[in-house]
């Protein structure tokens, strides 16, 4: 493959990803997002979980919540405390059928029924969505022809990352936080 071909594929891939993400975020339900913001800002602790690349997206969101001054944890880490009443569990899964996410939701529902569950998924009829007090649906339209340009869950993960980064800005406004406040909480070791 020559450089011109590689550049053409790269451009096509980026265009495909950006166009599809734009479509997936077009019809977000603002009332659900506002309710999610209220839950996130009023919860004692926010527990985030996702598996695989959705987990990486979840971890970045947990870090931003910490930088906003919220008590956030990623489920599965050794220092993560138990979920209690007054907490929020925030689950990210494209299919909504990831067994570890379903298991987390099931445990929360059974042991801590007063904890709120927020689900970000592309699958409104999924098992995971059944557990959500709020389900934020990213309308992913996986087209067969796009798989070579955006394989596997790329569109969902990128859409979720962009959505959650946008949500951080909403939370900043709601919490009256400034970038300097967040910088102060940014983890540094020296």
N, CA, C and O of each residue as an XYZ file, in Angstrom:
760
protein
N       0.847     -1.173      0.000
C       0.000      0.000      0.000
C       0.901      1.248      0.000
O       1.858      1.340      0.770
N       0.580      2.177     -0.857
C       1.397      3.391     -0.906
C       0.849      4.463      0.049
O      -0.253      4.332      0.581
N       1.631      5.509      0.249
C       1.267      6.561      1.203
C      -0.028      7.271      0.829
O      -0.811      7.641      1.704
N      -0.258      7.462     -0.478
C      -1.490      8.119     -0.906
C      -2.712      7.303     -0.506
O      -3.719      7.852     -0.061
N      -2.613      5.991     -0.669
C      -3.715      5.110     -0.297
C      -3.934      5.147      1.207
O      -5.075      5.213      1.665
N      -2.837      5.103      1.994
C      -2.939      5.155      3.448
C      -3.596      6.460      3.890
O      -4.466      6.445      4.762
N      -3.198      7.581      3.308
C      -3.782      8.877      3.663
C      -5.258      8.933      3.302
O      -6.055      9.511      4.041
N      -5.628      8.340      2.175
C      -7.030      8.327      1.747
C      -7.866      7.514      2.732
O      -8.959      7.935      3.109
N      -7.365      6.367      3.147
C      -8.088      5.539      4.108
C      -8.213      6.267      5.446
O      -9.277      6.253      6.063
N      -7.140      6.895      5.889
C      -7.169      7.645      7.142
C      -8.233      8.732      7.086
O      -9.034      8.859      8.011
N      -8.252      9.509      6.026
C      -9.240     10.586      5.862
C     -10.657     10.023      5.831
O     -11.557     10.564      6.474
N     -10.856      8.938      5.086
C     -12.185      8.314      5.016
C     -12.622      7.819      6.396
O     -13.783      7.976      6.777
N     -11.699      7.228      7.137
C     -12.019      6.715      8.463
C     -12.415      7.847      9.400
O     -13.436      7.765     10.082
N     -11.613      8.900      9.434
C     -11.912     10.037     10.304
C     -13.252     10.658      9.932
O     -14.062     10.950     10.812
N     -13.495     10.861      8.649
C     -14.777     11.433      8.203
C     -15.946     10.541      8.607
O     -16.970     11.030      9.084
N     -15.791      9.243      8.416
C     -16.842      8.286      8.781
C     -17.128      8.362     10.278
O     -18.284      8.449     10.693
N     -16.080      8.328     11.077
C     -16.242      8.356     12.540
C     -16.914      9.654     12.982
O     -17.866      9.621     13.761
N     -16.433     10.781     12.500
C     -17.000     12.070     12.910
C     -18.456     12.219     12.479
O     -19.290     12.680     13.259
N     -18.763     11.836     11.254
C     -20.146     11.943     10.766
C     -21.087     11.047     11.569
O     -22.195     11.453     11.921
N     -20.643      9.842     11.851
C     -21.490      8.899     12.569
C     -21.673      9.319     14.020
O     -22.763      9.175     14.575
N     -20.617      9.836     14.637
C     -20.737     10.338     16.014
C     -21.728     11.497     16.053
O     -22.583     11.555     16.937
N     -21.617     12.401     15.118
C     -22.531     13.541     15.067
C     -23.982     13.057     15.006
O     -24.851     13.585     15.700
N     -24.231     12.057     14.179
C     -25.581     11.491     14.076
C     -26.017     10.846     15.389
O     -27.171     10.978     15.796
N     -25.090     10.145     16.055
C     -25.448      9.399     17.267
C     -25.805     10.318     18.430
O     -26.538      9.911     19.332
N     -25.303     11.539     18.423
C     -25.539     12.465     19.531
C     -26.636     13.488     19.227
O     -26.919     14.368     20.041
N     -27.235     13.366     18.075
C     -28.209     14.357     17.623
C     -29.503     14.366     18.436
O     -30.070     15.431     18.682
N     -29.968     13.205     18.850
C     -31.285     13.115     19.489
C     -31.217     12.791     20.972
O     -32.064     12.058     21.483
N     -30.233     13.321     21.663
C     -30.134     13.075     23.104
C     -31.343     13.684     23.810
O     -31.804     14.767     23.450
N     -31.848     12.981     24.812
C     -33.014     13.450     25.559
C     -32.557     14.352     26.702
O     -32.047     13.875     27.716
N     -32.740     15.641     26.532
C     -32.218     16.624     27.483
C     -32.811     16.489     28.871
O     -32.126     16.761     29.856
N     -34.073     16.074     28.979
C     -34.666     15.905     30.304
C     -33.950     14.802     31.083
O     -33.763     14.917     32.294
N     -33.550     13.739     30.393
C     -32.807     12.663     31.057
C     -31.409     13.136     31.449
O     -30.900     12.777     32.511
N     -30.806     13.925     30.602
C     -29.466     14.446     30.911
C     -29.533     15.384     32.114
O     -28.676     15.323     32.997
N     -30.543     16.247     32.154
C     -30.696     17.149     33.303
C     -30.929     16.368     34.589
O     -30.397     16.721     35.642
N     -31.717     15.318     34.500
C     -31.953     14.470     35.676
C     -30.656     13.774     36.098
O     -30.366     13.662     37.290
N     -29.881     13.308     35.118
C     -28.594     12.666     35.420
C     -27.651     13.652     36.109
O     -26.957     13.288     37.058
N     -27.625     14.885     35.640
C     -26.792     15.919     36.272
C     -27.221     16.114     37.726
O     -26.376     16.199     38.618
N     -28.520     16.182     37.962
C     -29.009     16.338     39.335
C     -28.567     15.175     40.221
O     -28.153     15.377     41.363
N     -28.658     13.961     39.687
C     -28.259     12.780     40.457
C     -26.757     12.796     40.712
O     -26.316     12.564     41.838
N     -25.972     13.067     39.676
C     -24.517     13.071     39.824
C     -24.058     14.098     40.849
O     -23.155     13.824     41.640
N     -24.669     15.274     40.842
C     -24.224     16.347     41.746
C     -24.764     16.193     43.163
O     -24.227     16.796     44.091
N     -25.802     15.407     43.344
C     -26.367     15.260     44.692
C     -26.001     13.929     45.350
O     -26.303     13.723     46.526
N     -25.365     13.035     44.620
C     -24.997     11.728     45.179
C     -23.806     11.862     46.118
O     -22.930     12.704     45.924
N     -23.797     11.015     47.134
C     -22.657     10.999     48.059
C     -21.397     10.519     47.336
O     -20.319     11.088     47.502
N     -21.549      9.467     46.537
C     -20.440      8.902     45.762
C     -20.977      8.498     44.400
O     -22.145      8.133     44.264
N     -20.114      8.567     43.391
C     -20.474      8.112     42.044
C     -19.539      6.962     41.689
O     -18.316      7.104     41.714
N     -20.133      5.830     41.363
C     -19.379      4.635     40.981
C     -19.574      4.420     39.491
O     -20.706      4.360     39.010
N     -18.487      4.304     38.767
C     -18.544      4.151     37.314
C     -18.038      2.772     36.949
O     -17.117      2.247     37.575
N     -18.656      2.183     35.917
C     -18.171      0.893     35.428
C     -18.438      0.756     33.934
O     -19.469      1.184     33.415
N     -17.488      0.156     33.284
C     -17.601     -0.276     31.897
C     -16.528     -1.323     31.693
O     -15.541     -1.359     32.428
N     -16.713     -2.161     30.715
C     -15.749     -3.217     30.434
C     -15.030     -2.909     29.122
O     -15.611     -2.293     28.229
N     -13.785     -3.330     29.000
C     -13.033     -3.113     27.767
C     -12.855     -1.639     27.471
O     -12.531     -0.853     28.360
N     -13.068     -1.264     26.210
C     -12.892      0.139     25.824
C     -13.959      1.035     26.454
O     -13.692      2.209     26.710
N     -15.147      0.515     26.707
C     -16.153      1.285     27.445
C     -15.653      1.583     28.851
O     -15.959      2.633     29.417
N     -14.879      0.653     29.415
C     -14.278      0.875     30.723
C     -13.260      1.995     30.704
O     -13.170      2.779     31.649
N     -12.489      2.073     29.621
C     -11.528      3.173     29.495
C     -12.254      4.514     29.439
O     -11.817      5.491     30.045
N     -13.359      4.551     28.711
C     -14.175      5.771     28.652
C     -14.698      6.092     30.052
O     -14.658      7.245     30.483
N     -15.188      5.073     30.761
C     -15.691      5.269     32.113
C     -14.629      5.779     33.065
O     -14.900      6.633     33.910
N     -13.409      5.253     32.928
C     -12.312      5.694     33.798
C     -11.996      7.174     33.577
O     -11.732      7.902     34.534
N     -12.020      7.618     32.329
C     -11.737      9.037     32.077
C     -12.842      9.909     32.670
O     -12.572     10.999     33.175
N     -14.078      9.432     32.610
C     -15.189     10.179     33.205
C     -15.035     10.230     34.726
O     -15.265     11.275     35.335
N     -14.651      9.116     35.341
C     -14.439      9.086     36.793
C     -13.362     10.091     37.193
O     -13.492     10.778     38.206
N     -12.295     10.173     36.391
C     -11.223     11.121     36.684
C     -11.743     12.559     36.617
O     -11.427     13.375     37.482
N     -12.535     12.867     35.597
C     -13.077     14.229     35.488
C     -14.017     14.548     36.652
O     -14.015     15.668     37.163
N     -14.818     13.569     37.070
C     -15.709     13.815     38.210
C     -14.895     14.126     39.465
O     -15.255     15.011     40.241
N     -13.800     13.396     39.657
C     -12.913     13.668     40.796
C     -12.359     15.083     40.684
O     -12.286     15.803     41.681
N     -11.971     15.483     39.483
C     -11.425     16.825     39.295
C     -12.480     17.903     39.527
O     -12.147     19.047     39.835
N     -13.753     17.536     39.377
C     -14.849     18.464     39.678
C     -15.168     18.512     41.165
O     -16.012     19.297     41.597
N     -14.494     17.673     41.948
C     -14.721     17.663     43.390
C     -15.750     16.649     43.838
O     -16.137     16.634     45.007
N     -16.202     15.794     42.921
C     -17.161     14.755     43.293
C     -16.408     13.507     43.747
O     -15.306     13.234     43.271
N     -16.993     12.768     44.650
C     -16.401     11.517     45.124
C     -16.707     10.429     44.112
O     -17.807      9.877     44.104
N     -15.746     10.118     43.261
C     -15.984      9.138     42.202
C     -15.006      7.983     42.315
O     -13.863      8.140     42.746
N     -15.489      6.827     41.916
C     -14.704      5.600     41.966
C     -15.006      4.770     40.737
O     -16.085      4.878     40.153
N     -14.051      3.942     40.347
C     -14.271      2.990     39.268
C     -14.447      1.615     39.903
O     -13.575      1.151     40.638
N     -15.555      0.977     39.624
C     -15.871     -0.331     40.211
C     -14.827     -1.354     39.777
O     -14.490     -1.473     38.599
N     -14.332     -2.079     40.759
C     -13.348     -3.121     40.488
C     -11.951     -2.771     40.973
O     -11.093     -3.647     41.077
N     -11.718     -1.504     41.269
C     -10.420     -1.109     41.810
C     -10.345     -1.545     43.275
O     -11.368     -1.628     43.954
N      -9.162     -1.816     43.748
C      -9.011     -2.320     45.111
C      -9.393     -1.307     46.183
O      -9.710     -1.697     47.307
N      -9.369     -0.030     45.864
C      -9.692      0.999     46.867
C     -11.124      1.512     46.735
O     -11.493      2.490     47.384
N     -11.925      0.867     45.909
C     -13.310      1.291     45.725
C     -14.156      0.800     46.893
O     -14.205     -0.402     47.156
N     -14.833      1.725     47.610
C     -15.671      1.301     48.734
C     -16.977      0.673     48.244
O     -17.244      0.627     47.043
N     -17.766      0.201     49.170
C     -19.069     -0.388     48.836
C     -20.069      0.717     48.496
O     -20.005      1.816     49.047
N     -20.978      0.418     47.599
C     -22.061      1.338     47.246
C     -23.042      1.374     48.413
O     -23.361      0.344     49.007
N     -23.513      2.579     48.728
C     -24.460      2.782     49.835
C     -25.678      3.555     49.331
O     -25.678      4.082     48.218
N     -26.711      3.612     50.165
C     -27.848      4.474     49.852
C     -27.332      5.894     49.648
O     -26.424      6.335     50.353
N     -27.901      6.600     48.698
C     -27.471      7.967     48.408
C     -26.368      8.050     47.374
O     -25.923      9.142     47.022
N     -25.922      6.896     46.881
C     -24.875      6.852     45.864
C     -25.491      6.678     44.478
O     -26.682      6.396     44.338
N     -24.655      6.851     43.468
C     -25.047      6.674     42.073
C     -24.084      5.684     41.427
O     -22.877      5.733     41.668
N     -24.622      4.793     40.611
C     -23.812      3.863     39.830
C     -24.046      4.214     38.363
O     -25.183      4.251     37.892
N     -22.965      4.466     37.661
C     -22.993      4.955     36.276
C     -22.343      3.883     35.400
O     -21.138      3.651     35.502
N     -23.124      3.231     34.546
C     -22.659      2.090     33.762
C     -22.620      2.427     32.278
O     -23.556      3.018     31.740
N     -21.520      2.043     31.621
C     -21.335      2.318     30.189
C     -21.186      0.989     29.460
O     -20.278      0.212     29.757
N     -22.089      0.724     28.492
C     -22.023     -0.513     27.711
C     -22.776     -0.324     26.398
O     -23.963      0.002     26.398
N     -22.096     -0.526     25.302
C     -22.742     -0.372     23.998
C     -23.925     -1.317     23.856
O     -25.037     -0.888     23.548
N     -23.686     -2.589     24.078
C     -24.732     -3.586     23.846
C     -25.727     -3.664     24.984
O     -26.873     -4.071     24.789
N     -25.293     -3.275     26.172
C     -26.139     -3.442     27.340
C     -26.262     -4.900     27.753
O     -27.101     -5.250     28.582
N     -25.429     -5.738     27.175
C     -25.453     -7.172     27.481
C     -24.131     -7.646     28.074
O     -23.921     -8.850     28.219
N     -23.247     -6.728     28.415
C     -21.979     -7.089     29.036
C     -22.273     -7.665     30.423
O     -22.840     -6.987     31.280
N     -21.885     -8.905     30.628
C     -22.273     -9.622     31.843
C     -21.769     -8.962     33.121
O     -22.482     -8.941     34.124
N     -20.556     -8.424     33.102
C     -20.033     -7.799     34.319
C     -20.805     -6.524     34.665
O     -20.998     -6.225     35.844
N     -21.245     -5.780     33.669
C     -22.049     -4.579     33.928
C     -23.435     -4.969     34.450
O     -23.959     -4.339     35.368
N     -24.014     -5.996     33.865
C     -25.318     -6.486     34.330
C     -25.200     -6.985     35.763
O     -26.065     -6.710     36.595
N     -24.133     -7.716     36.047
C     -23.916     -8.221     37.395
C     -23.796     -7.062     38.390
O     -24.375     -7.121     39.475
N     -23.057     -6.020     38.035
C     -22.929     -4.852     38.910
C     -24.297     -4.228     39.175
O     -24.631     -3.907     40.316
N     -25.080     -4.059     38.122
C     -26.415     -3.469     38.269
C     -27.313     -4.342     39.135
O     -28.053     -3.839     39.981
N     -27.244     -5.633     38.921
C     -28.075     -6.571     39.689
C     -27.702     -6.522     41.186
O     -28.581     -6.519     42.047
N     -26.418     -6.486     41.478
C     -25.970     -6.420     42.873
C     -26.463     -5.126     43.516
O     -26.968     -5.144     44.638
N     -26.319     -4.018     42.818
C     -26.770     -2.732     43.361
C     -28.273     -2.763     43.607
O     -28.741     -2.350     44.668
N     -29.025     -3.251     42.631
C     -30.485     -3.294     42.783
C     -30.905     -4.153     43.985
O     -31.834     -3.802     44.712
N     -30.213     -5.280     44.185
C     -30.573     -6.184     45.277
C     -30.093     -5.713     46.643
O     -30.810     -5.860     47.632
N     -28.899     -5.152     46.709
C     -28.306     -4.808     48.008
C     -28.501     -3.356     48.412
O     -28.534     -3.038     49.601
N     -28.630     -2.476     47.431
C     -28.714     -1.040     47.738
C     -29.831     -0.426     46.878
O     -29.559      0.349     45.961
N     -31.062     -0.772     47.178
C     -32.163     -0.340     46.302
C     -32.362      1.172     46.207
O     -33.034      1.648     45.292
N     -31.781      1.937     47.149
C     -31.934      3.399     47.096
C     -30.814      4.081     46.325
O     -30.816      5.304     46.183
N     -29.849      3.301     45.821
C     -28.817      3.881     44.956
C     -29.414      4.063     43.570
O     -30.198      3.232     43.113
N     -29.047      5.143     42.906
C     -29.549      5.428     41.555
C     -28.615      4.798     40.526
O     -27.398      4.781     40.715
N     -29.184      4.280     39.436
C     -28.388      3.685     38.368
C     -28.616      4.472     37.084
O     -29.748      4.643     36.633
N     -27.514      4.946     36.507
C     -27.552      5.635     35.218
C     -26.825      4.741     34.218
O     -25.711      4.284     34.476
N     -27.459      4.499     33.086
C     -26.885      3.647     32.047
C     -26.687      4.464     30.776
O     -27.597      5.160     30.326
N     -25.490      4.373     30.201
C     -25.221      4.935     28.879
C     -25.020      3.740     27.958
O     -24.118      2.929     28.167
N     -25.869      3.636     26.935
C     -25.848      2.481     26.045
C     -26.352      2.866     24.662
O     -26.920      3.940     24.467
N     -26.134      1.977     23.716
C     -26.721      2.136     22.386
C     -27.927      1.223     22.223
O     -28.541      1.176     21.157
N     -28.266      0.491     23.294
C     -29.292     -0.551     23.209
C     -30.402     -0.321     24.228
O     -30.323     -0.825     25.349
N     -31.434      0.434     23.856
C     -32.494      0.768     24.813
C     -33.281     -0.445     25.312
O     -33.878     -0.383     26.387
N     -33.295     -1.530     24.565
C     -34.050     -2.720     24.960
C     -33.165     -3.793     25.591
O     -33.563     -4.955     25.667
N     -31.992     -3.420     26.036
C     -31.031     -4.382     26.572
C     -31.350     -4.763     28.019
O     -32.152     -4.114     28.691
N     -30.708     -5.814     28.469
C     -30.834     -6.246     29.861
C     -30.362     -5.153     30.807
O     -31.017     -4.880     31.813
N     -29.233     -4.524     30.498
C     -28.698     -3.481     31.368
C     -29.661     -2.305     31.487
O     -29.834     -1.750     32.572
N     -30.280     -1.927     30.388
C     -31.212     -0.799     30.402
C     -32.398     -1.052     31.333
O     -32.994     -0.103     31.842
N     -32.741     -2.304     31.559
C     -33.835     -2.631     32.483
C     -33.527     -2.184     33.906
O     -34.442     -1.934     34.692
N     -32.231     -2.080     34.243
C     -31.824     -1.684     35.585
C     -31.702     -0.170     35.739
O     -31.635      0.327     36.863
N     -31.671      0.564     34.642
C     -31.409      1.992     34.699
C     -32.568      2.802     35.244
O     -33.703      2.663     34.788
N     -32.278      3.648     36.222
C     -33.256      4.657     36.630
C     -33.325      5.714     35.536
O     -34.369      6.314     35.284
N     -32.177      5.922     34.894
C     -32.080      6.795     33.722
C     -31.257      6.053     32.686
O     -30.179      5.541     32.990
N     -31.758      5.996     31.476
C     -31.015      5.415     30.361
C     -30.745      6.506     29.342
O     -31.666      7.101     28.783
N     -29.470      6.757     29.113
C     -29.074      7.716     28.092
C     -28.663      6.902     26.879
O     -27.686      6.153     26.908
N     -29.429      7.067     25.816
C     -29.241      6.247     24.625
C     -28.460      7.027     23.574
O     -28.854      8.111     23.146
N     -27.336      6.432     23.176
C     -26.569      6.975     22.059
C     -27.017      6.211     20.827
O     -26.826      4.998     20.738
N     -27.602      6.906     19.893
C     -28.247      6.286     18.730
C     -27.204      5.892     17.683
O     -26.995      6.596     16.695
N     -26.562      4.759     17.921
C     -25.500      4.281     17.036
C     -26.110      3.479     15.899
O     -26.853      2.522     16.117
N     -25.786      3.885     14.704
C     -26.247      3.141     13.536
C     -25.019      2.488     12.892
O     -24.364      3.065     12.025
N     -24.733      1.262     13.348
C     -23.598      0.528     12.788
C     -23.968      0.033     11.401
O     -24.843     -0.818     11.236
N     -23.288      0.582     10.418
C     -23.516      0.141      9.048
C     -22.400     -0.807      8.645
O     -21.225     -0.550      8.908
N     -22.768     -1.869      8.026
C     -21.789     -2.888      7.612
C     -20.628     -2.273      6.842
O     -19.472     -2.639      7.054
N     -20.937     -1.340      5.951
C     -19.886     -0.751      5.113
C     -18.926      0.138      5.900
O     -17.827      0.430      5.428
N     -19.333      0.572      7.099
C     -18.468      1.424      7.912
C     -17.515      0.623      8.801
O     -16.590      1.191      9.382
N     -17.733     -0.690      8.913
C     -16.942     -1.494      9.846
C     -15.443     -1.468      9.545
O     -14.626     -1.550     10.462
N     -15.085     -1.356      8.293
C     -13.664     -1.318      7.953
C     -13.040      0.023      8.348
O     -11.844      0.100      8.627
N     -13.853      1.066      8.367
C     -13.358      2.398      8.717
C     -13.499      2.698     10.216
O     -12.780      3.537     10.758
N     -14.424      2.010     10.870
C     -14.664      2.201     12.306
C     -15.038      0.843     12.899
O     -16.210      0.589     13.177
N     -14.052     -0.026     13.093
C     -14.357     -1.405     13.490
C     -14.863     -1.549     14.916
O     -14.614     -0.719     15.791
N     -15.593     -2.656     15.104
C     -16.085     -3.075     16.417
C     -16.870     -1.945     17.077
O     -17.785     -1.410     16.451
N     -16.563     -1.570     18.275
C     -17.364     -0.570     18.988
C     -16.861      0.846     18.895
O     -17.214      1.680     19.729
N     -16.049      1.140     17.905
C     -15.412      2.460     17.802
C     -16.410      3.611     17.902
O     -16.193      4.553     18.665
N     -17.487      3.546     17.149
C     -18.436      4.665     17.117
C     -19.065      4.876     18.491
O     -19.183      6.013     18.947
N     -19.468      3.797     19.153
C     -20.058      3.952     20.483
C     -19.056      4.551     21.455
O     -19.363      5.516     22.156
N     -17.859      3.981     21.499
C     -16.876      4.445     22.472
C     -16.506      5.901     22.241
O     -16.405      6.677     23.192
N     -16.304      6.276     20.985
C     -15.978      7.671     20.689
C     -17.162      8.584     20.997
O     -16.982      9.685     21.516
N     -18.368      8.127     20.680
C     -19.568      8.917     20.985
C     -19.741      9.082     22.490
O     -20.059     10.169     22.971
N     -19.530      7.991     23.230
C     -19.662      8.052     24.685
C     -18.632      9.014     25.273
O     -18.945      9.793     26.173
N     -17.415      8.955     24.764
C     -16.359      9.848     25.268
C     -16.738     11.310     25.015
O     -16.618     12.147     25.909
N     -17.182     11.605     23.828
C     -17.562     12.984     23.503
C     -18.766     13.417     24.323
O     -18.792     14.530     24.847
N     -19.765     12.544     24.440
C     -20.936     12.862     25.252
C     -20.524     13.164     26.699
O     -20.936     14.174     27.270
N     -19.710     12.280     27.285
C     -19.317     12.456     28.688
C     -18.439     13.685     28.876
O     -18.533     14.353     29.906
N     -17.591     13.997     27.908
C     -16.810     15.238     27.993
C     -17.733     16.455     27.940
O     -17.504     17.436     28.648
N     -18.765     16.398     27.113
C     -19.758     17.471     27.085
C     -20.512     17.565     28.403
O     -20.808     18.659     28.883
N     -20.821     16.402     28.986
C     -21.516     16.366     30.270
C     -20.660     16.990     31.374
O     -21.189     17.624     32.286
N     -19.353     16.814     31.293
C     -18.446     17.441     32.255
C     -18.607     18.959     32.216
O     -18.611     19.609     33.261
N     -18.739     19.521     31.029
C     -18.938     20.981     30.919
C     -20.245     21.408     31.572
O     -20.307     22.453     32.220
N     -21.287     20.605     31.403
C     -22.578     20.895     32.045
C     -22.409     20.825     33.563
O     -22.911     21.684     34.288
N     -21.706     19.807     34.036
C     -21.472     19.657     35.473
C     -20.641     20.822     36.017
O     -20.897     21.310     37.117
N     -19.647     21.263     35.246
C     -18.853     22.423     35.667
C     -19.755     23.623     35.913
O     -19.633     24.305     36.930
N     -20.646     23.870     34.991
C     -21.576     24.998     35.106
C     -22.482     24.817     36.322
O     -22.666     25.742     37.113
N     -23.041     23.624     36.462
C     -23.977     23.345     37.549
C     -23.306     23.461     38.913
O     -23.915     23.940     39.869
N     -22.053     23.025     39.005
C     -21.313     23.064     40.268
C     -20.557     24.372     40.472
O     -19.907     24.561     41.500
N     -20.641     25.275     39.494
C     -19.922     26.550     39.529
C     -18.413     26.320     39.697
O     -17.746     26.990     40.485
N     -17.908     25.359     38.937
C     -16.485     25.020     38.954
C     -15.781     25.702     37.794
O     -16.353     25.876     36.718
N     -14.544     26.083     38.026
C     -13.710     26.681     36.994
C     -12.579     25.708     36.654
O     -12.298     24.780     37.414
N     -11.946     25.925     35.528
C     -10.832     25.075     35.121
C      -9.735     25.089     36.175
O      -9.124     24.055     36.445
N      -9.479     26.242     36.771
C      -8.442     26.326     37.811
C      -8.784     25.452     39.018
O      -7.894     24.870     39.638
N     -10.084     25.361     39.353
C     -10.502     24.477     40.448
C     -10.158     23.027     40.097
O      -9.662     22.270     40.931
N     -10.431     22.665     38.851
C     -10.158     21.299     38.402
C      -8.659     21.025     38.357
O      -8.208     19.939     38.721
N      -7.890     22.016     37.907
C      -6.428     21.850     37.868
C      -5.876     21.573     39.257
O      -4.958     20.771     39.424
N      -6.443     22.243     40.249
C      -5.988     22.067     41.614
C      -6.158     20.617     42.078
O      -5.364     20.106     42.867
N      -7.216     19.966     41.570
C      -7.503     18.583     41.951
C      -6.865     17.563     40.997
O      -6.976     16.355     41.207
N      -6.208     18.052     39.965
C      -5.573     17.153     39.000
C      -4.459     16.389     39.713
O      -3.639     16.996     40.402
N      -4.420     15.077     39.557
C      -3.418     14.308     40.308
C      -1.991     14.582     39.834
O      -1.655     14.384     38.666
N      -1.177     15.036     40.761
C       0.251     15.219     40.486
C       1.032     14.607     41.636
O       0.573     14.601     42.778
N       2.174     14.110     41.338
C       2.963     13.447     42.364
C       4.161     14.267     42.800
O       4.825     13.911     43.773
N       4.460     15.367     42.098
C       5.621     16.168     42.484
C       5.219     17.604     42.731
O       6.065     18.433     43.067
